[in-house]
Amino acid sequence: MSTPAAFKKELKALLAKYDAYIGFSCDEGSDTHGISGSRIVVGFDTFHCRAKDEIILAHEYYVSKEDL
């Protein structure tokens, strides 16, 4: 059984391998009155990321193994 520390270590290594990050994104029209198009994404090249370079992991506020 994996531990949270082992999971975090493996995830960190994977993100480093692909120079990637995991983040939250939403549609451009979203504001404090409402968020639309919420999604968890993986992006690459943190400083020059464009939406087309992102991989959508889930259209929710969490990612489960079924999403992948």
Residue pairs with C-beta under 8 A, 6 or more apart in sequence:
14 20
15 21
15 22
18 44
19 44
19 45
19 46
20 42
20 43
20 44
21 42
21 43
21 46
22 40
22 41
22 42
22 57
23 40
23 41
23 42
23 43
24 38
24 39
24 40
24 41
24 61
25 37
25 38
25 39
25 40
25 41
25 51
25 54
26 35
26 36
26 37
26 38
26 39
27 35
27 36
27 37
29 36
30 36
30 37
30 38
37 59
38 59
38 60
38 61
39 56
39 57
39 58
39 59
39 60
40 56
40 57
40 58
40 60
40 61
40 62
40 63
41 54
41 55
41 56
41 57
42 54
42 55
42 57
43 49
43 53
43 54
43 55
44 53
44 54
45 53
57 63
57 67
57 68
58 64
58 67
60 67
